[in-house]
Amino acid sequence: MRLAGLVFAATLLVLFLLEGSRVIFTNDEGIILEAAQRMARGERLYVDFFGYMSPGSYWLQSAVFRVFGVSLLAARAVVFTDVAAQSAVLAWLVARFASRRAAILAVLIFIGLHVPQPGLLTAQHRWDSAALGMLSAALMVGGWFTLAGVCAAMAAICTPSVALVGVVTTAWLAYRRSWVALPRYLAGAGLAGALALTLLVGSGTAVGFWEQMKWLREHYSAVNVMPYGSIIGGWGALFTGQGAELFIGSLLVLGLALPALLPLIAMPAGAWLARREPVLGYLALVTAAFVVSAFPRADVMHLAFFVALPMALATILLARWRYAGYLAVVLSVVAVLYVTGYGVSRMQDQRLASALGTLRTSSPALAEVLARVRPGTSLYVHPYMPVFYFLTQARNPTRYSYLAPGMMAAREEQETLAALAERPPAWVLYLPLTREEFLRVFPNAAGLDARFIQIERWIEGNYAPTEVTVEGYQLRRRK
């Protein structure tokens, strides 16, 4: 337990020092940050603005903003805590069932593969649910059954599909006839669930939450289908070059593929290890629950959110078979290559003063955007990238943080257009989304429309382009 605590603290410190002030342009991070900031100002989720998902991650992030204020450091506090918690669980499980040496090596590889991919280390409800679900499983192994139930329910409140972890755990306890542990686990889960329901009802958002869950069921799957282990753009595009360049590139691809490879090793490994230690079979079942919860979008990125658990099982198996050293050498080389590339990319960063504190960014155009779009002015971002609302601290005149091509349709477009016409923003950040780019990101959405024609015409007619473009988004000024 002491090792786990040290790993947690060290990981959290490293993440804040390296990535706490770095701007990462991702489509998803702003979904949480813009909504959480609205909640911190007193607006109600689902009622006053569109809430994309279940409330858990919104609650966590808005609580951090209320306590520590709005800054990029505060924006990363929850996700860094998630990653640190996963590192601690990884260390504790491997040390308990293998050795401390193997645990430390596994954590170093885990950090060495994650930190150089900063696009992963951004606010995301999948990080929250994965960390809480993993903590629940570790607490189960440690005998803290009530607290395990609390964490399992909180994981489901962040991502409903991760409730499968709780289902698997309940079934496992019943199968093992753990009649003392089972009621404690269910009591913990019931307590957290009751508290969440009280918060929803007390804030007047319970009906809105239920309607949003129905909306997700009807709209999410059609556009977001991704086969297991796939990546945006396809794996073939990553194998380029010749000779040493191709060899090094292949090693990097191996590191990228680990989130898809490790569960395929961990699940049978857990079943094999369960012959002597049944609890490792339980961890294999939890891994399977995480895998299923990622569908229909089971691409590598969504599998990466919980990779620490299958990494723990795979490490334990290889340590028992005395093969861990061989694989550790390969993965250590991969991690070093990742870290080296990360160091080179950091050299290109520049510091930038903003309303969120000092930022680090590799995008010179961001400074131009922040110089023109001042905090408190009005801005509309179309169709996606809601993190721009957070970075500029501008006000969004609509109830939507984004319009997801293929997922949102005429109703959302009309509501947004009406709000824009009533309160025209001073600035617009506009991405002319091509059909090719839409299908690259959503390859199974060929039958869906990616355009919001009426809003695009409204932007073209009312906003003049400037010379500033950031991440493909043109900054436009109201005519």
C-alpha positions as CSV (number, residue, x, y, z in Angstrom):
1,M,0.0,0.0,0.0
2,R,2.9,2.3,0.7
3,L,4.3,1.7,-2.8
4,A,0.9,2.6,-4.3
5,G,0.8,5.8,-2.4
6,L,4.2,6.8,-3.5
7,V,3.4,5.9,-7.1
8,F,0.2,8.0,-7.0
9,A,1.9,11.1,-5.6
10,A,4.9,10.8,-8.0
11,T,2.7,10.3,-11.1
12,L,0.5,13.3,-10.1
13,L,3.5,15.5,-9.6
14,V,5.1,14.5,-12.9
15,L,1.9,15.1,-14.9
16,F,1.3,18.5,-13.4
17,L,4.9,19.5,-14.0
18,L,5.0,18.3,-17.6
19,E,1.5,18.7,-18.9
20,G,-0.4,21.0,-16.4
21,S,-0.1,24.1,-18.6
22,R,0.1,22.6,-22.1
23,V,-2.7,23.3,-24.5
24,I,-3.9,20.2,-26.3
25,F,-6.4,20.7,-29.2
26,T,-8.8,17.7,-29.0
27,N,-12.4,17.5,-29.9
28,D,-13.6,16.0,-26.7
29,E,-11.9,17.9,-23.8
30,G,-14.0,21.1,-24.2
31,I,-17.3,19.1,-23.8
32,I,-16.5,18.7,-20.1
33,L,-14.7,22.0,-19.5
34,E,-17.2,24.4,-21.1
35,A,-20.1,22.7,-19.4
36,A,-18.3,22.5,-16.0
37,Q,-17.6,26.2,-16.2
38,R,-21.2,27.0,-16.9
39,M,-22.2,24.9,-13.9
40,A,-19.7,26.7,-11.8
41,R,-21.4,30.0,-12.8
42,G,-24.8,28.6,-11.7
43,E,-26.3,27.2,-14.9
44,R,-28.0,23.8,-14.8
45,L,-26.9,20.8,-16.7
46,Y,-29.4,19.5,-19.3
47,V,-31.8,22.4,-18.6
48,D,-29.9,25.6,-19.3
49,F,-27.5,24.0,-21.8
50,F,-27.0,20.8,-23.7
51,G,-25.2,18.1,-21.6
52,Y,-23.8,15.4,-23.8
53,M,-23.4,12.5,-21.3
54,S,-24.3,11.4,-17.8
55,P,-23.5,13.9,-15.0
56,G,-20.6,12.3,-13.1
57,S,-17.7,13.9,-14.9
58,Y,-19.5,17.3,-15.1
59,W,-20.0,17.2,-11.4
60,L,-16.3,16.3,-10.7
61,Q,-14.9,19.0,-12.9
62,S,-17.3,21.8,-11.8
63,A,-16.5,21.0,-8.2
64,V,-12.8,21.5,-8.9
65,F,-13.6,24.8,-10.7
66,R,-15.7,26.0,-7.7
67,V,-12.9,25.2,-5.2
68,F,-9.7,26.1,-7.1
69,G,-11.1,28.6,-9.7
70,V,-11.0,28.3,-13.5
71,S,-7.6,27.6,-14.9
72,L,-5.9,25.1,-17.2
73,L,-4.2,23.5,-14.1
74,A,-7.7,23.0,-12.5
75,A,-9.0,21.7,-15.8
76,R,-6.4,18.9,-15.8
77,A,-6.7,18.1,-12.0
78,V,-9.4,15.4,-12.5
79,V,-7.8,13.6,-15.4
80,F,-4.3,13.7,-13.8
81,T,-5.8,12.2,-10.6
82,D,-7.4,9.5,-12.7
83,V,-4.1,8.5,-14.4
84,A,-2.2,8.7,-11.0
85,A,-4.9,6.4,-9.5
86,Q,-4.5,3.9,-12.3
87,S,-0.7,3.9,-11.9
88,A,-1.2,3.2,-8.2
89,V,-3.6,0.3,-8.8
90,L,-1.1,-1.1,-11.4
91,A,1.7,-0.9,-8.9
92,W,-0.3,-2.4,-6.0
93,L,-1.7,-5.3,-8.0
94,V,1.7,-6.3,-9.6
95,A,3.5,-5.9,-6.2
96,R,0.9,-8.0,-4.5
97,F,0.9,-10.9,-7.0
98,A,4.4,-10.7,-8.5
99,S,7.1,-8.4,-7.1
100,R,7.8,-4.8,-6.2
101,R,10.5,-4.7,-8.9
102,A,8.1,-5.8,-11.6
103,A,5.5,-3.3,-10.3
104,I,8.0,-0.3,-10.5
105,L,9.0,-1.4,-14.0
106,A,5.4,-1.7,-15.1
107,V,4.6,1.8,-13.8
108,L,7.6,3.3,-15.6
109,I,6.5,1.7,-18.9
110,F,2.9,2.8,-18.3
111,I,4.0,6.5,-17.7
112,G,6.5,6.3,-20.5
113,L,3.9,5.3,-23.0
114,H,1.2,7.7,-21.8
115,V,2.9,11.0,-21.1
116,P,4.3,11.4,-24.6
117,Q,0.8,11.1,-26.0
118,P,-0.7,14.3,-24.4
119,G,-3.8,14.0,-26.6
120,L,-4.8,11.2,-24.2
121,L,-4.2,13.2,-21.0
122,T,-7.2,15.5,-21.3
123,A,-10.5,15.8,-19.5
124,Q,-12.6,12.8,-20.6
125,H,-15.4,11.0,-18.9
126,R,-13.9,7.6,-19.9
127,W,-10.8,8.4,-17.8
128,D,-13.0,9.1,-14.8
129,S,-15.1,5.9,-15.1
130,A,-12.0,3.7,-15.9
131,A,-10.1,5.0,-12.8
132,L,-13.1,4.6,-10.5
133,G,-13.9,1.2,-11.9
134,M,-10.3,0.1,-11.5
135,L,-10.3,1.4,-7.9
136,S,-13.4,-0.5,-7.3
137,A,-11.8,-3.8,-8.5
138,A,-8.7,-3.1,-6.4
139,L,-10.7,-2.4,-3.3
140,M,-12.6,-5.6,-3.8
141,V,-9.3,-7.5,-3.9
142,G,-8.2,-5.7,-0.7
143,G,-11.4,-6.5,1.1
144,W,-12.9,-2.9,1.2
145,F,-16.3,-4.0,-0.1
146,T,-18.5,-1.0,0.8
147,L,-16.0,1.5,-0.7
148,A,-15.7,-0.7,-3.7
149,G,-19.4,-0.5,-4.3
150,V,-19.3,3.3,-4.0
151,C,-16.5,3.5,-6.6
152,A,-18.4,1.2,-9.0
153,A,-21.5,3.3,-8.8
154,M,-19.6,6.5,-9.3
155,A,-17.9,4.9,-12.4
156,A,-21.3,4.2,-13.8
157,I,-22.5,7.7,-13.1
158,C,-19.6,9.0,-15.2
159,T,-20.1,6.4,-18.0
160,P,-23.3,4.3,-17.8
161,S,-21.8,1.3,-19.8
162,V,-19.1,0.9,-17.1
163,A,-21.9,-0.3,-14.8
164,L,-20.9,-3.7,-16.3
165,V,-18.0,-3.7,-13.8
166,G,-20.6,-3.6,-11.0
167,V,-22.6,-6.3,-12.7
168,V,-19.6,-8.6,-13.0
169,T,-18.6,-8.0,-9.4
170,T,-22.0,-8.7,-8.1
171,A,-22.1,-12.0,-10.1
172,W,-18.7,-12.9,-8.9
173,L,-19.5,-12.4,-5.2
174,A,-22.7,-14.4,-5.6
175,Y,-20.8,-17.2,-7.4
176,R,-18.2,-17.3,-4.6
177,R,-21.0,-17.2,-2.0
178,S,-19.6,-14.2,-0.4
179,W,-22.7,-13.4,1.6
180,V,-20.9,-11.0,3.9
181,A,-19.1,-9.0,1.1
182,L,-22.1,-8.9,-1.3
183,P,-24.5,-6.9,0.9
184,R,-21.7,-4.5,1.8
185,Y,-20.8,-4.0,-1.9
186,L,-24.4,-3.4,-2.9
187,A,-25.0,-1.0,0.1
188,G,-22.0,1.1,-1.1
189,A,-23.3,1.1,-4.7
190,G,-26.8,2.0,-3.5
191,L,-25.5,4.8,-1.3
192,A,-23.7,6.4,-4.2
193,G,-26.6,5.9,-6.5
194,A,-29.0,7.5,-4.0
195,L,-26.8,10.5,-3.6
196,A,-26.6,11.0,-7.4
197,L,-30.4,10.7,-7.7
198,T,-30.8,13.3,-4.9
199,L,-28.4,15.7,-6.7
200,L,-30.4,15.3,-9.9
201,V,-33.8,15.8,-8.3
202,G,-32.6,18.6,-6.1
203,S,-31.1,20.5,-9.0
204,G,-34.2,20.0,-11.2
205,T,-32.2,18.1,-13.8
206,A,-33.5,14.6,-13.3
207,V,-36.0,14.8,-16.3
208,G,-33.3,16.4,-18.5
209,F,-30.9,13.6,-17.6
210,W,-33.4,10.9,-18.5
211,E,-34.2,12.6,-21.8
212,Q,-30.5,13.0,-22.6
213,M,-29.9,9.3,-22.0
214,K,-32.7,8.5,-24.5
215,W,-31.1,10.9,-27.0
216,L,-27.8,9.2,-26.7
217,R,-29.3,5.8,-27.3
218,E,-30.9,7.0,-30.5
219,H,-28.0,9.1,-31.9
220,Y,-24.7,7.8,-30.6
221,S,-24.2,4.4,-32.2
222,A,-25.0,5.2,-35.9
223,V,-22.0,7.5,-36.2
224,N,-19.5,6.1,-33.6
225,V,-19.1,2.5,-34.7
226,M,-15.4,1.6,-34.7
227,P,-14.1,-2.0,-34.7
228,Y,-12.0,-3.4,-31.9
229,G,-8.5,-2.1,-32.0
230,S,-8.9,0.3,-34.9
231,I,-7.5,3.8,-35.2
232,I,-8.6,6.9,-37.1
233,G,-7.1,6.7,-40.5
234,G,-6.2,3.0,-40.4
235,W,-3.1,1.2,-39.3
236,G,-1.6,1.0,-42.7
237,A,-0.9,4.7,-42.8
238,L,1.5,4.4,-39.9
239,F,3.9,2.0,-41.7
240,T,6.0,4.4,-43.8
241,G,9.7,4.7,-44.5
242,Q,12.4,2.1,-45.1
243,G,15.2,0.4,-43.2
244,A,15.9,1.9,-39.7
245,E,13.1,4.4,-40.1
246,L,10.5,1.6,-40.7
247,F,11.9,-0.4,-37.8
248,I,11.7,2.4,-35.3
249,G,8.2,3.3,-36.7
250,S,7.1,-0.3,-36.2
251,L,8.2,-0.2,-32.5
252,L,6.2,3.0,-32.0
253,V,3.2,1.4,-33.6
254,L,3.7,-1.5,-31.2
255,G,3.4,0.9,-28.3
256,L,0.3,2.4,-29.8
257,A,-1.3,-1.0,-30.3
258,L,-0.8,-2.2,-26.7
259,P,-4.2,-1.1,-25.5
260,A,-5.7,-3.5,-28.0
261,L,-3.2,-6.3,-27.5
262,L,-3.0,-6.4,-23.7
263,P,-6.7,-7.3,-23.0
264,L,-6.3,-10.2,-25.4
265,I,-3.4,-11.4,-23.3
266,A,-4.9,-10.4,-19.9
267,M,-8.2,-12.2,-20.1
268,P,-6.9,-15.7,-20.7
269,A,-3.9,-14.9,-18.4
270,G,-6.4,-14.2,-15.6
271,A,-8.3,-17.4,-16.3
272,W,-5.0,-19.4,-16.1
273,L,-3.8,-17.6,-12.9
274,A,-7.2,-18.2,-11.3
275,R,-6.4,-21.9,-10.8
276,R,-4.3,-20.9,-7.8
277,E,-5.6,-17.4,-7.1
278,P,-9.3,-17.1,-8.0
279,V,-9.3,-13.3,-7.4
280,L,-7.1,-12.9,-10.6
281,G,-9.9,-14.5,-12.5
282,Y,-12.2,-11.8,-11.2
283,L,-9.8,-9.2,-12.5
284,A,-9.9,-10.9,-15.9
285,L,-13.7,-10.6,-15.8
286,V,-13.5,-6.9,-14.9
287,T,-11.1,-6.4,-17.9
288,A,-13.7,-8.1,-20.2
289,A,-16.4,-5.8,-18.7
290,F,-14.3,-2.8,-19.6
291,V,-13.7,-4.1,-23.1
292,V,-17.5,-4.6,-23.7
293,S,-18.2,-1.1,-22.2
294,A,-16.1,0.5,-24.9
295,F,-18.4,-0.6,-27.7
296,P,-19.6,0.5,-30.2
297,R,-16.5,2.7,-30.4
298,A,-13.8,0.2,-29.3
299,D,-10.9,1.9,-31.1
300,V,-7.5,2.0,-29.5
301,M,-8.0,5.4,-27.8
302,H,-11.1,4.1,-25.9
303,L,-9.3,0.9,-25.0
304,A,-6.3,3.0,-23.7
305,F,-8.4,4.5,-20.9
306,F,-8.3,1.3,-18.9
307,V,-5.1,-0.3,-20.2
308,A,-3.5,-0.3,-16.7
309,L,-5.6,-3.3,-15.6
310,P,-4.8,-5.7,-18.4
311,M,-1.2,-4.5,-18.2
312,A,-1.2,-5.6,-14.5
313,L,-2.5,-9.0,-15.4
314,A,-0.1,-9.5,-18.3
315,T,2.8,-8.4,-16.1
316,I,1.8,-10.8,-13.3
317,L,1.6,-13.7,-15.8
318,L,4.9,-12.9,-17.4
319,A,6.6,-12.5,-14.0
320,R,5.3,-15.9,-13.0
321,W,6.6,-17.4,-16.2
322,R,9.9,-15.5,-15.9
323,Y,9.4,-13.9,-19.3
324,A,8.7,-10.4,-18.0
325,G,12.3,-9.3,-18.4
326,Y,12.4,-10.0,-22.2
327,L,9.2,-8.0,-22.8
328,A,10.3,-5.3,-20.4
329,V,13.4,-4.7,-22.6
330,V,11.3,-4.2,-25.7
331,L,8.7,-2.0,-24.0
332,S,11.4,0.0,-22.3
333,V,12.9,0.8,-25.7
334,V,9.5,1.8,-27.0
335,A,8.9,4.0,-24.0
336,V,12.3,5.7,-24.4
337,L,11.5,6.3,-28.1
338,Y,8.2,7.9,-27.1
339,V,9.8,10.0,-24.4
340,T,12.5,11.2,-26.8
341,G,9.9,12.2,-29.4
342,Y,8.0,14.0,-26.6
343,G,11.1,15.9,-25.6
344,V,11.7,17.1,-29.2
345,S,8.1,18.3,-29.5
346,R,8.3,20.2,-26.2
347,M,11.2,22.2,-27.5
348,Q,8.7,23.7,-30.0
349,D,6.4,25.0,-27.4
350,Q,6.1,28.7,-26.5
351,R,4.7,30.3,-23.4
352,L,1.6,32.4,-23.7
353,A,-0.2,34.6,-21.1
354,S,-3.9,34.1,-20.9
355,A,-6.9,34.4,-18.6
356,L,-6.3,30.8,-17.6
357,G,-2.7,31.5,-16.5
358,T,0.5,30.9,-18.4
359,L,0.0,28.4,-21.2
360,R,2.4,26.3,-23.3
361,T,1.5,25.8,-26.9
362,S,3.0,24.8,-30.2
363,S,0.4,26.8,-32.1
364,P,1.5,30.5,-32.8
365,A,-2.0,31.2,-34.1
366,L,-3.5,30.6,-30.7
367,A,-1.8,33.8,-29.5
368,E,-3.6,35.7,-32.3
369,V,-7.0,34.3,-31.3
370,L,-6.5,35.1,-27.7
371,A,-5.4,38.7,-28.5
372,R,-8.6,39.3,-30.5
373,V,-11.2,37.2,-28.7
374,R,-11.1,38.7,-25.2
375,P,-12.6,37.1,-22.1
376,G,-16.3,37.8,-21.8
377,T,-16.8,38.6,-25.5
378,S,-19.2,36.4,-27.5
379,L,-17.9,33.5,-29.7
380,Y,-19.5,30.7,-31.6
381,V,-17.3,27.7,-32.6
382,H,-18.6,25.5,-35.5
383,P,-19.0,22.6,-35.7
384,Y,-16.8,21.2,-32.9
385,M,-13.7,21.9,-30.8
386,P,-15.5,23.4,-27.7
387,V,-12.2,23.7,-25.9
388,F,-11.9,27.1,-27.7
389,Y,-14.7,28.5,-25.5
390,F,-12.6,27.5,-22.5
391,L,-9.3,28.8,-23.8
392,T,-10.6,32.2,-24.8
393,Q,-13.0,32.5,-21.8
394,A,-15.6,33.8,-24.3
395,R,-19.3,33.4,-23.9
396,N,-21.2,30.9,-26.1
397,P,-24.5,32.4,-27.1
398,T,-26.1,29.0,-27.7
399,R,-27.0,26.0,-25.5
400,Y,-24.7,23.7,-27.4
401,S,-21.0,23.4,-26.8
402,Y,-20.7,21.8,-30.3
403,L,-22.8,20.3,-33.1
404,A,-21.6,16.8,-33.8
405,P,-21.7,16.0,-37.5
406,G,-23.8,12.9,-38.2
407,M,-25.1,12.8,-34.6
408,M,-27.0,16.0,-34.4
409,A,-29.7,16.9,-37.0
410,A,-32.3,19.5,-37.9
411,R,-33.7,20.1,-34.4
412,E,-30.2,21.0,-32.9
413,E,-29.3,23.1,-36.0
414,Q,-32.5,25.1,-35.8
415,E,-32.2,25.7,-32.0
416,T,-28.6,26.9,-32.5
417,L,-29.4,29.1,-35.5
418,A,-32.3,30.7,-33.6
419,A,-29.9,31.6,-30.7
420,L,-27.3,32.9,-33.1
421,A,-29.8,35.1,-34.9
422,E,-31.1,36.5,-31.6
423,R,-27.7,37.1,-30.1
424,P,-25.1,37.3,-32.9
425,P,-21.6,36.7,-31.5
426,A,-18.8,39.1,-32.2
427,W,-16.6,36.2,-33.4
428,V,-16.9,32.9,-35.1
429,L,-14.3,30.1,-35.3
430,Y,-15.4,28.0,-38.3
431,L,-14.1,24.8,-39.7
432,P,-15.2,24.0,-43.3
433,L,-15.6,20.3,-42.7
434,T,-15.0,18.2,-45.8
435,R,-16.7,14.9,-46.5
436,E,-13.3,13.2,-46.6
437,E,-12.3,14.4,-43.2
438,F,-15.6,13.4,-41.7
439,L,-15.3,9.8,-43.0
440,R,-11.7,9.6,-41.9
441,V,-12.8,10.2,-38.3
442,F,-16.1,8.3,-38.6
443,P,-15.5,5.7,-41.2
444,N,-18.8,3.9,-40.6
445,A,-21.0,6.9,-41.0
446,A,-21.1,7.0,-44.8
447,G,-24.9,7.2,-44.9
448,L,-25.0,10.2,-42.6
449,D,-25.0,14.0,-43.4
450,A,-22.0,15.9,-41.9
451,R,-23.2,19.4,-42.9
452,F,-25.3,22.0,-41.2
453,I,-26.1,24.0,-44.3
454,Q,-28.3,26.7,-42.8
455,I,-25.7,27.6,-40.1
456,E,-22.9,27.6,-42.7
457,R,-24.8,30.0,-44.9
458,W,-25.6,32.2,-42.0
459,I,-21.8,32.3,-41.1
460,E,-20.8,33.0,-44.7
461,G,-23.4,35.8,-45.0
462,N,-22.7,37.6,-41.7
463,Y,-19.0,37.0,-40.9
464,A,-15.9,38.1,-42.7
465,P,-12.8,35.9,-42.5
466,T,-9.6,37.2,-40.9
467,E,-6.1,36.0,-41.7
468,V,-6.0,33.8,-38.5
469,T,-6.5,30.1,-38.7
470,V,-5.9,27.8,-35.8
471,E,-6.2,24.0,-36.0
472,G,-8.1,24.4,-39.3
473,Y,-10.6,26.8,-37.7
474,Q,-10.9,30.2,-39.4
475,L,-11.4,33.2,-37.1
476,R,-14.2,35.3,-38.5
477,R,-15.4,38.8,-37.4
478,R,-19.0,39.9,-37.5
479,K,-19.6,42.2,-40.5
